[in-house]
Amino acid sequence: MANKKFATTVSAEALDELRSYARESKRLISDVVDEALKAHLRTVRVRPAFRAAIDSVLEDHAELLTRLAK
């Protein structure tokens, strides 16, 4: 997929850390940001599905889990 430009605002501290990390890792800032955004979005999108699965298991086995907790 082609890269697209966009503008945003971040704290000065976050930008300093980003620049420092990109320099230390010899990577472009845009590559670091792209990777971080993708990782974050994967994480936040999985959480609701994971939470729903956990809730289902807890509901299906509520009696057994209560007995085990005693």
C-alpha positions in Angstrom: 0.0 0.0 0.0 1.2 3.5 -0.8 2.3 5.8 2.0 0.2 8.8 2.7 1.1 12.0 4.6 -0.9 13.2 7.6 -0.3 15.7 10.3 -0.9 15.3 14.0 0.2 16.8 17.3 2.1 15.0 20.0 3.8 16.0 23.2 7.3 17.4 23.0 8.5 14.6 25.2 7.0 11.9 22.9 8.5 13.6 19.9 11.9 13.8 21.5 11.7 10.1 22.4 10.6 9.2 18.9 13.4 11.1 17.3 15.9 9.6 19.7 14.7 6.0 19.1 14.6 6.4 15.3 18.2 7.8 15.4 19.4 5.0 17.7 17.8 2.3 15.6 18.9 3.9 12.3 15.3 4.0 11.1 13.1 6.6 9.6 10.6 8.3 12.0 7.8 7.4 9.6 8.7 3.7 9.7 8.8 3.7 13.5 5.4 5.5 13.7 3.9 3.2 11.1 5.0 0.1 13.0 3.8 1.5 16.4 0.4 2.4 15.0 -0.1 -1.0 13.5 1.0 -2.7 16.7 -1.3 -0.5 18.8 -4.3 -1.1 16.6 -3.8 -4.9 16.6 -3.7 -4.8 20.4 -6.8 -2.6 20.9 -8.8 -4.6 18.4 -8.0 -7.9 19.9 -9.0 -6.9 23.5 -12.8 -6.8 22.9 -12.7 -10.2 21.2 -10.6 -11.6 24.0 -12.8 -10.1 26.7 -15.9 -11.5 25.0 -14.3 -15.0 25.0 -13.3 -14.7 28.6 -16.8 -13.6 29.6 -18.3 -16.5 27.8 -16.0 -19.0 29.5 -16.7 -17.5 32.9 -20.4 -17.5 32.3 -20.4 -21.1 31.0 -18.4 -22.4 34.0 -19.6 -20.1 36.7 -20.7 -22.9 39.1 -17.5 -24.9 38.7 -15.3 -21.8 39.2 -17.3 -20.9 42.3 -16.8 -24.4 43.8 -13.0 -24.3 42.9 -12.7 -20.9 44.6 -13.9 -22.3 48.0 
